[in-house]
Amino acid sequence: MTATHAEPVELQVLGPIRVTRGRGDATRSLVTQPRRLAVLAYLAVARPRGLHSRDTLIALLWSESDHASGRHALRNALHGARQALGESAIATAGDNLVGLDEERVRCDAIALESAVQGRDWRRALDLYQGEFLQGFHVSEAAEFERWLEAERRRLHSLVSDAAAALVEERRAADDHAGALAAAQRGLELSPDSEAAMRRVLELSRAAGDRAAVLRTYDDFTRRMRADLDVEPSAETQRLARTLRQAAGDSTIELRMPVARSEPPSRAAPSSDPTPVRIPSDPHALRRSKRGRTATIVAGIALAAAAILSGHRTTAEERPRPRLDAARAEEQRRAAVALGAELPVRWRVDTVLLDRYLRAEANLRLQRIPEARESLRVLTVEAPRYAPAWSGLSHAISLSGFVDIPPRDASTISRATALRAQALDSALVENQYALIAYEMFMNWDLPTTRRRLDSAFARYPNDAELSNILAAWHRWNGRLDDAVAMKQRALSMDPTSVFYAEQVAWNLYLSHRCAEAAERYRTLALGYDAAASAYFALYRARRCMGRNEDAIDALERSLRLNRNPDSALFVTARTPMEREKARRALFRKWLDRQELARRQRWLPANDIALNFAQLGEADSTMAWLDSMYTEHSWGLHTAPFDPAFDFLRGDPRFVKFVQSLPWHPSLTFVTSRAPHR
């Protein structure tokens, strides 16, 4: 018999997880089995709020099992939760959706979010009793662990911002002691945040234990030197000197040696007193409480090497006469332009300069893993060469689209950009990763726009900044503006294949599919082996409802790519046979992706799109949810992509789009649904 209870359940997830009845008995958790706890935590905290797909839960917690075994395990977990919490605690809808009854199950993380939304900063700080699911781990559940890390960062960021807001609130009310207490709480939450350290220094000039604050500052400085090989900013150092003088402390601060103005030779030994270290356990870096972001930088070398060890040259990368000739010219021009923009001190060593420019040109040609590895090696061999760190930050940032989980790519690229900025703040590429972090990791469009405006003020003719601004416009639903900015980027580099493809892609996302198809057709005809252009042409023609012509483009793409799957179309003659072959192709790709994702990360975006090609609504929605969970960098295109037009009348898709934190405005005219 399932238990029934009138008293609500308290789900405490900030700090060690605990499930209790009411507020009286906090000594014994009603649920202790890890996967049952994981299911409860996900259903309570995951966004969008409400009911969630069983397929999503299975993918998170039982990805190693086949689908039938996963559903059976989830059923058992939900049955155990009902036994412990009461039947009414678990809500369901149909056969596939499950959630928690918010009236029956209260969660402290949700209460914290409500406090922040209500600007009750003090209550938010009181509710945060530790990081989300502190010390919690589920074995053999890599997808859940990724979601867990993202939520830890999100909730920590939320409460850190609450501490900063409370400082300003108390300062405005002339409550100096309250402001200082809030600043100290903020520093306690983020001991490696220079902004938090600066707030404490500023407020301690008038009151507080100055000696204790200075000891904290000295510890902070030592960590920055050890972990990032940088000093605090000049403003922070000035505040510390002022506080020392007020405290009567004449201690002389230890300073790091000043880096020489010219970059080191490739063959010369490094004079860096704290060289880049390659740790034996890169996963321990993410678990570290001290200098978490900073120490991740030291793991870039190992992480990138591990990722690239599985990389194989595909047919698409083999020589193609006409296309490679155009791209070789593009590479040469990109290298010349980049070299001309660098400050003189980074052009002194021509060997380093040549290696950097070759990697950068590959990066602009979307050869991301190859460029990333070249730049990684360069940073190891020349750790003071700022352009290499700057380029590496951009390469890792772009890897979130390709072969590194987006949250990892965002965190590592930001740390790398900060390292580059400490060496030379004038390099524009530093800005790419920092802007991408705000947009793709934090989903903070106002801050993203401020950073873009600031960067444009310094670099008004930078094509990549125009490219990023186009994405910002699309996130806001300003699709015509996005196309215009892509065209602006192309106008700055009119022979660029990449920017030409970007213009066509944004026309497609704007549902201007006939224009997109014409541009893709021009690109495809312009190069003898433009397989990617033919595949994009397939999608554009599907958007137009021209299914037969779309399959022609798809088949051409496979043949040009020397893909053996083109054999599926050899005997297909009639429209029905060709449609059957098309569906068999995407089913085959999905089978491979399902197997591969058990071994390594693959973008959820690609899987969602392949399910959409089959018109399978439930599976497509499950992977759209996964895109949300993993902060997929393709998430911002999902509301607009014509591939999802067949879902536009589905209440689940409507809710999915409405729940996106940036609230995209869908102003285009929806194309007809694809043929199924």
C-alpha positions in Angstrom: 0.0 0.0 0.0 1.4 3.4 -1.0 1.8 5.8 1.9 -0.3 8.9 2.1 0.6 11.9 4.2 -1.0 15.3 4.9 2.2 17.0 6.0 4.4 18.4 3.1 7.8 17.1 2.3 10.9 19.3 2.6 13.5 18.6 -0.2 16.7 20.2 0.9 19.2 20.4 -1.9 21.4 23.3 -0.9 24.2 21.5 1.0 23.9 17.8 1.5 20.6 16.5 0.1 18.0 15.5 2.6 14.3 14.6 2.3 12.3 15.2 5.5 8.7 15.4 6.6 7.9 19.0 7.6 10.6 20.9 9.5 10.7 19.0 12.7 12.8 15.9 11.9 15.9 16.8 10.0 18.0 13.9 11.3 16.8 11.1 8.9 16.2 11.4 5.2 13.1 9.7 3.9 15.0 8.7 0.7 18.6 7.6 0.6 19.1 5.6 -2.6 21.2 7.9 -4.9 19.3 7.5 -8.2 15.9 8.1 -6.4 17.4 11.3 -4.8 18.7 12.3 -8.2 15.3 11.9 -9.8 13.7 14.0 -7.0 16.3 16.7 -7.3 16.0 16.9 -11.1 12.2 17.0 -11.1 12.3 19.8 -8.4 15.0 22.0 -9.9 15.3 21.3 -13.7 14.1 24.0 -16.1 11.7 24.5 -17.7 9.7 23.9 -14.5 6.8 21.5 -14.3 6.5 18.0 -15.8 9.5 16.3 -17.5 9.9 13.6 -20.1 10.7 10.1 -18.8 13.0 9.8 -21.7 15.0 12.8 -20.4 15.4 11.2 -17.0 16.5 7.9 -18.6 19.1 9.6 -20.7 20.4 11.4 -17.6 20.5 8.5 -15.2 20.4 5.2 -17.1 22.1 6.1 -20.4 24.2 2.9 -20.2 21.0 0.8 -20.3 18.8 -0.1 -23.2 15.6 1.9 -23.4 13.4 -0.9 -21.9 15.7 -1.4 -18.9 16.0 2.3 -18.4 12.2 2.7 -18.3 11.9 -0.2 -15.8 14.6 1.3 -13.6 12.9 4.7 -13.7 9.5 3.1 -12.8 11.2 1.5 -9.8 12.7 4.7 -8.7 9.4 6.6 -8.9 7.6 3.7 -7.1 10.1 4.0 -4.2 9.7 7.7 -4.1 5.9 7.4 -3.9 6.3 4.8 -1.1 8.4 7.2 0.9 6.8 10.6 0.2 3.1 9.7 -0.5 1.3 9.0 -3.8 0.3 12.6 -4.3 3.9 13.9 -4.2 4.6 12.5 -7.7 2.5 14.0 -10.5 2.1 12.5 -14.0 0.5 13.3 -17.3 0.0 10.5 -19.8 2.6 7.8 -20.2 5.7 10.0 -20.6 5.5 13.1 -18.3 6.3 13.1 -14.6 7.0 15.8 -12.0 6.6 16.8 -8.4 3.5 18.3 -6.8 4.8 21.7 -5.6 2.1 21.8 -2.9 3.3 18.5 -1.5 7.1 18.9 -2.0 8.9 22.1 -1.0 12.4 22.7 -2.2 14.9 25.2 -0.7 16.5 25.9 -4.2 13.1 27.0 -5.5 12.6 29.1 -2.4 16.0 30.7 -3.0 15.0 31.6 -6.6 11.7 33.1 -5.4 13.6 35.2 -2.8 15.9 36.5 -5.6 13.0 37.3 -7.8 11.4 39.1 -4.9 14.7 41.0 -4.2 14.8 39.5 -0.7 18.6 39.2 -0.8 19.0 38.4 2.9 16.6 35.4 2.7 18.4 34.1 -0.4 21.7 34.2 1.5 20.2 32.5 4.5 18.7 29.7 2.3 22.1 28.9 0.7 23.5 26.4 3.2 26.1 25.0 0.8 26.5 24.2 -2.9 23.8 22.4 -4.7 23.7 18.6 -3.8 27.0 19.0 -1.9 29.1 15.8 -2.0 26.4 14.1 -4.0 27.4 11.8 -6.9 25.7 9.2 -9.1 28.0 6.6 -10.6 27.9 5.9 -14.3 25.6 8.8 -15.0 27.8 11.3 -16.9 24.8 13.3 -18.3 23.4 13.8 -14.8 26.8 14.9 -13.5 27.0 17.5 -16.2 23.6 18.8 -15.3 24.6 18.8 -11.6 27.7 20.9 -12.3 25.8 23.4 -14.3 23.1 23.8 -11.6 25.8 24.2 -9.0 27.4 27.0 -11.0 24.0 28.6 -11.7 22.8 28.6 -8.1 26.1 29.7 -6.8 26.1 32.6 -9.3 22.6 33.5 -8.2 23.5 33.7 -4.5 26.7 35.5 -5.2 24.8 38.1 -7.2 22.3 38.3 -4.3 25.2 39.1 -1.9 26.5 41.9 -4.2 22.9 43.3 -4.5 22.6 43.3 -0.7 25.8 45.2 -0.4 24.4 48.0 -2.7 21.1 47.9 -0.9 22.7 48.4 2.5 25.1 51.0 1.2 22.2 53.0 -0.2 20.5 52.8 3.2 23.7 54.1 4.9 23.9 50.8 6.7 27.7 50.5 6.5 28.0 47.5 8.9 25.3 45.6 7.0 27.0 46.3 3.7 30.3 45.1 5.0 28.7 41.9 6.4 27.1 41.3 3.0 30.4 41.9 1.2 32.2 39.4 3.5 29.5 36.9 2.9 30.0 37.4 -0.8 33.7 36.8 -0.5 33.0 33.7 1.6 30.9 32.4 -1.2 33.4 33.4 -4.0 36.9 33.5 -2.3 38.6 33.8 -5.7 36.4 36.7 -7.0 38.4 39.9 -7.4 35.2 41.9 -7.5 34.1 40.4 -4.1 37.6 41.0 -2.7 37.4 44.6 -3.8 34.0 45.2 -2.2 35.4 44.0 1.1 38.5 46.3 0.8 36.4 49.3 -0.1 34.0 48.9 2.9 36.7 48.0 5.4 38.3 51.4 5.1 35.7 52.8 7.4 35.1 49.9 9.7 35.8 46.3 10.4 38.9 44.2 11.3 41.4 45.7 8.8 44.2 43.3 9.8 42.0 40.3 9.2 40.9 41.7 5.9 44.5 42.3 4.8 45.4 38.7 5.7 42.5 37.6 3.5 43.7 39.8 0.7 47.3 38.4 1.0 45.9 34.9 0.8 43.8 35.9 -2.2 46.9 37.4 -3.9 49.0 34.3 -3.3 46.3 32.2 -4.9 46.1 34.4 -8.0 49.9 34.2 -8.4 50.0 30.4 -7.9 46.9 29.5 -10.0 46.8 32.2 -12.7 50.3 33.6 -12.6 48.8 37.1 -12.5 48.6 40.0 -10.0 45.3 41.6 -8.8 44.3 44.6 -10.8 45.9 47.9 -10.2 42.6 49.2 -8.6 42.5 46.2 -6.2 46.1 46.8 -5.2 45.5 50.5 -4.7 42.6 49.7 -2.3 44.8 47.3 -0.4 47.6 49.9 0.0 45.1 52.4 1.2 43.8 50.0 3.8 47.3 49.1 4.9 48.1 52.7 5.5 44.9 53.2 7.5 45.8 50.1 9.5 49.4 51.3 10.1 50.8 48.2 8.3 54.1 48.9 6.6 54.5 45.4 5.3 56.1 45.4 1.8 54.0 43.4 -0.7 55.8 40.7 -2.6 55.5 41.2 -6.4 55.8 38.8 -9.3 58.7 39.3 -11.8 57.6 41.5 -14.7 57.3 39.7 -17.9 59.8 40.8 -20.6 58.3 42.9 -23.3 59.3 40.6 -26.2 57.9 37.1 -26.6 60.2 34.2 -25.8 61.8 32.3 -28.6 60.4 28.9 -29.4 63.7 27.2 -28.5 64.4 29.4 -25.5 63.7 28.0 -22.0 60.9 29.7 -20.2 61.7 32.2 -17.5 58.2 31.9 -16.1 58.5 31.2 -12.3 55.2 29.4 -12.3 55.0 27.4 -15.5 51.9 25.8 -16.8 51.4 22.4 -15.1 49.6 19.4 -16.6 47.7 17.6 -13.9 47.2 13.8 -13.8 43.5 14.1 -13.0 41.6 16.8 -14.9 38.3 15.9 -13.2 39.8 16.8 -9.9 40.1 20.4 -11.2 36.3 20.7 -11.4 35.9 19.3 -7.9 38.5 21.8 -6.4 36.9 24.4 -4.2 39.8 26.8 -4.4 40.8 28.4 -7.6 38.3 26.2 -9.6 38.2 28.3 -12.7 41.9 29.2 -12.6 43.2 25.6 -12.2 41.0 24.4 -15.1 43.4 26.4 -17.4 46.2 24.2 -16.3 44.2 21.1 -17.5 43.6 22.5 -21.0 46.6 20.6 -22.4 45.6 17.2 -21.0 41.9 17.7 -21.8 42.5 18.8 -25.3 45.0 16.0 -26.0 42.5 13.4 -24.6 39.7 14.8 -26.8 41.8 14.9 -29.9 43.1 11.3 -29.4 39.9 10.0 -30.8 39.9 12.4 -33.8 40.1 10.8 -37.3 40.2 12.5 -40.6 36.9 12.2 -42.3 36.1 12.2 -46.0 35.0 15.8 -45.8 38.5 16.7 -44.7 40.3 15.0 -47.7 41.7 17.2 -50.5 39.1 18.8 -52.8 40.7 20.8 -55.6 38.5 23.8 -56.1 37.2 24.2 -52.5 40.6 23.7 -50.9 42.1 26.3 -53.3 39.6 28.9 -52.2 40.1 28.1 -48.6 43.9 28.2 -48.9 43.6 31.7 -50.3 41.2 32.6 -47.4 43.7 31.2 -45.0 46.5 33.3 -46.5 44.5 36.5 -46.3 43.3 35.8 -42.8 46.9 35.3 -41.7 48.1 38.5 -43.3 45.2 40.5 -41.7 45.7 39.0 -38.3 49.5 39.6 -38.4 49.0 43.2 -39.4 46.7 43.8 -36.4 49.0 42.4 -33.7 51.0 44.8 -31.6 54.7 45.0 -32.6 56.0 43.1 -29.6 54.1 40.0 -30.6 55.5 40.1 -34.2 59.2 40.2 -33.1 59.6 36.4 -33.0 58.6 35.4 -36.5 58.6 31.7 -35.7 56.0 32.1 -33.0 54.0 34.5 -35.2 53.9 32.1 -38.1 52.7 29.2 -35.9 50.0 31.4 -34.3 48.7 32.7 -37.6 48.5 29.2 -39.2 46.4 28.1 -36.2 44.2 31.2 -36.4 43.6 30.8 -40.0 42.5 27.2 -39.5 40.2 28.4 -36.7 38.5 30.8 -39.1 38.1 28.0 -41.6 36.2 26.0 -38.9 39.0 23.5 -38.4 38.5 23.9 -34.7 40.1 20.8 -33.2 43.2 21.2 -35.4 43.5 24.9 -34.5 42.9 24.3 -30.8 45.6 21.7 -30.6 48.1 23.9 -32.4 47.4 26.8 -30.0 47.5 24.5 -27.0 51.0 23.3 -27.9 52.1 26.9 -28.5 50.9 28.0 -25.0 52.9 25.2 -23.4 56.0 26.0 -25.3 55.7 29.8 -25.1 53.5 30.5 -21.9 54.1 34.3 -22.1 52.9 34.6 -25.7 49.6 36.4 -25.3 48.2 35.9 -28.8 48.4 32.1 -28.4 46.3 32.2 -25.1 43.9 34.6 -26.8 43.4 32.4 -29.8 43.1 29.3 -27.6 40.3 30.9 -25.6 38.4 31.5 -28.9 39.1 27.9 -30.1 37.9 26.3 -26.9 34.8 28.6 -26.9 33.9 27.4 -30.4 34.5 23.8 -29.3 31.3 23.9 -27.4 29.6 23.5 -30.8 31.7 20.6 -31.8 33.4 18.2 -29.3 33.6 19.7 -25.8 30.5 19.8 -23.5 29.3 23.5 -23.6 29.6 24.1 -19.9 33.2 22.9 -19.9 34.1 24.8 -23.0 32.6 28.0 -21.5 34.4 27.8 -18.2 37.8 26.8 -19.7 37.6 29.4 -22.5 36.8 32.2 -20.0 39.7 31.2 -17.8 42.0 31.1 -20.8 40.8 34.5 -21.9 41.5 36.0 -18.5 45.0 34.6 -18.7 45.4 36.2 -22.1 44.0 39.5 -20.9 46.4 39.6 -18.0 49.2 39.3 -20.6 47.8 41.8 -23.0 44.3 43.3 -22.6 44.4 44.9 -26.1 43.8 41.7 -28.1 40.3 41.5 -29.5 40.1 37.7 -29.3 40.0 37.9 -25.5 36.6 39.5 -26.0 35.1 36.7 -28.1 35.3 34.2 -25.3 34.2 36.6 -22.6 31.2 37.7 -24.6 30.4 34.0 -25.5 30.5 33.1 -21.8 27.8 35.7 -20.9 25.7 34.7 -23.9 25.9 30.9 -24.0 26.7 30.1 -20.4 24.8 32.7 -18.4 22.1 33.5 -21.0 22.6 37.1 -19.9 21.7 39.1 -23.0 21.9 42.6 -21.4 25.5 42.0 -20.2 26.4 40.4 -23.5 25.2 43.6 -25.3 27.2 45.8 -23.0 30.3 43.8 -23.7 29.7 43.9 -27.4 29.2 47.7 -27.4 32.4 48.1 -25.4 34.3 45.8 -27.8 32.9 47.5 -30.9 34.0 50.9 -29.5 37.6 49.6 -29.6 37.4 47.3 -32.7 34.6 48.8 -34.9 35.7 46.9 -38.0 36.1 43.4 -36.5 34.1 40.9 -38.6 33.8 38.3 -35.8 32.2 40.9 -33.5 29.6 41.5 -36.2 29.1 37.8 -36.4 28.5 37.5 -32.6 26.2 40.6 -32.6 24.1 38.8 -35.3 23.7 35.9 -32.9 22.6 38.3 -30.2 19.9 39.8 -32.5 18.7 36.3 -33.3 18.4 35.4 -29.6 16.2 38.4 -29.2 14.1 37.3 -32.2 15.4 40.2 -34.5 16.0 37.9 -37.4 16.3 40.6 -40.1 18.8 42.4 -38.0 20.7 39.1 -37.6 20.9 38.7 -41.4 22.0 42.3 -41.8 24.8 41.8 -39.3 25.9 38.6 -41.0 26.0 40.4 -44.3 28.0 43.2 -42.7 30.6 40.6 -41.5 30.7 39.2 -45.1 31.2 42.7 -46.5 34.3 43.0 -44.4 35.6 39.8 -45.9 33.7 39.3 -49.1 35.5 36.2 -50.3 35.1 34.3 -47.0 33.3 31.0 -47.4 32.5 30.9 -43.7 30.7 34.2 -43.7 28.9 33.4 -46.9 27.6 30.3 -45.3 26.6 32.3 -42.2 24.4 34.6 -44.3 22.6 31.7 -45.9 22.2 30.0 -42.5 20.5 33.0 -41.0 18.2 33.4 -43.9 17.2 29.8 -43.3 16.5 30.5 -39.6 14.5 33.5 -40.6 12.3 31.2 -42.7 13.5 33.0 -45.8 14.1 29.5 -47.2 14.0 30.3 -50.9 16.7 32.9 -50.5 18.8 30.6 -48.3 18.4 27.8 -50.9 19.6 30.0 -53.7 22.7 31.0 -51.7 23.5 27.5 -50.7 23.0 26.4 -54.4 25.5 29.1 -55.5 28.0 27.9 -52.9 27.5 24.3 -53.9 28.0 25.0 -57.6 31.0 27.2 -56.9 33.0 24.3 -55.5 33.3 20.8 -56.9 33.2 19.2 -53.5 31.0 21.4 -51.3 29.2 18.6 -49.5 28.3 20.7 -46.6 26.6 23.3 -48.8 24.5 20.5 -50.5 23.4 19.2 -47.1 22.4 22.7 -46.1 20.6 23.0 -49.4 18.7 19.8 -48.5 17.4 21.4 -45.3 16.4 24.7 -47.1 14.5 22.8 -49.7 12.7 20.7 -47.0 11.7 24.0 -45.4 10.2 25.0 -48.8 8.3 21.7 -49.0 10.3 20.6 -52.1 11.0 17.1 -50.7 12.1 15.5 -54.0 14.6 18.3 -54.7 15.7 18.1 -51.1 16.5 14.4 -51.4 18.5 15.1 -54.6 20.7 17.6 -52.6 21.0 15.1 -49.7 22.2 12.3 -52.0 24.6 14.6 -53.7 26.1 15.6 -50.4 26.6 12.0 -49.4 28.3 11.2 -52.7 30.6 14.2 -52.6 31.5 13.3 -49.0 32.3 9.7 -50.1 29.9 8.5 -47.5 29.1 4.8 -47.9 25.5 5.5 -46.7 24.8 6.9 -50.2 24.3 3.2 -51.1 20.8 3.5 -49.5 19.7 5.6 -52.5 21.2 3.5 -55.3 18.1 1.3 -55.9 15.6 3.9 -54.8 13.7 5.1 -57.8 10.2 6.2 -57.0 9.4 9.1 -54.6 8.2 6.6 -52.0 11.4 4.5 -52.2 13.6 7.6 -52.0 11.6 8.9 -48.9 12.1 5.5 -47.3 15.8 5.7 -48.0 16.0 9.1 -46.5 14.3 7.9 -43.3 16.6 4.9 -43.2 19.6 7.2 -43.4 18.6 9.3 -40.4 17.6 6.2 -38.4 21.1 4.8 -39.2 22.8 8.0 -38.0 20.7 8.1 -34.8 21.7 4.5 -34.0 25.4 5.5 -34.4 24.9 8.6 -32.3 23.2 6.6 -29.5 26.2 4.2 -29.4 28.8 7.0 -29.6 27.2 9.1 -26.9 27.7 6.2 -24.5 31.4 6.6 -25.1 31.9 10.4 -25.4 30.0 13.6 -25.5 28.1 14.5 -28.7 26.0 17.6 -29.1 22.3 17.0 -28.1 21.5 19.5 -30.8 22.6 17.1 -33.6 20.5 14.3 -32.2 17.4 16.5 -31.7 17.7 17.6 -35.4 18.0 14.1 -36.6 14.9 13.0 -34.7 13.1 16.0 -36.2 14.0 14.8 -39.7 11.9 11.7 -38.8 9.1 13.7 -37.4 9.2 11.9 -34.1 7.8 14.4 -31.6 8.4 12.6 -28.3 12.1 11.9 -29.0 12.7 15.3 -30.5 11.2 17.0 -27.4 13.3 14.8 -25.1 16.5 15.9 -26.8 15.4 19.5 -26.8 15.1 19.2 -23.1 18.6 17.7 -23.1 19.8 20.7 -25.0 18.4 22.9 -22.3 20.0 20.8 -19.6 23.5 20.8 -21.1 23.4 24.5 -22.1 23.7 23.5 -25.7 25.1 26.2 -27.9 22.6 25.3 -30.5 19.7 26.1 -28.1 19.3 29.6 -29.4 18.5 28.4 -32.9 15.9 25.9 -31.8 12.9 28.3 -31.6 13.6 29.4 -35.1 14.8 26.3 -37.0 12.3 25.2 -39.7 13.3 21.6 -38.8 11.1 22.0 -35.7 8.1 23.5 -37.6 6.1 20.2 -37.2 6.1 20.8 -33.4 4.9 24.4 -33.4 1.3 23.3 -32.5 2.5 20.9 -29.8 1.9 22.4 -26.3 5.2 20.9 -25.1 7.2 22.9 -27.7 5.2 26.0 -27.0 6.0 25.7 -23.3 9.7 24.9 -24.1 10.1 28.1 -26.1 8.2 30.2 -23.5 10.4 28.8 -20.7 13.7 29.9 -22.4 15.1 32.6 -20.1 15.6 35.2 -22.9 12.0 34.9 -24.1 12.6 34.8 -27.9 10.1 36.6 -30.1 8.9 34.5 -33.0 8.0 37.0 -35.7 8.6 34.9 -38.9 6.0 33.2 -41.0 6.1 29.5 -40.2 6.9 27.3 -43.2 4.9 24.2 -43.9 5.7 21.1 -41.8 8.2 18.7 -43.4 7.0 15.6 -45.0 7.1 12.6 -42.8 
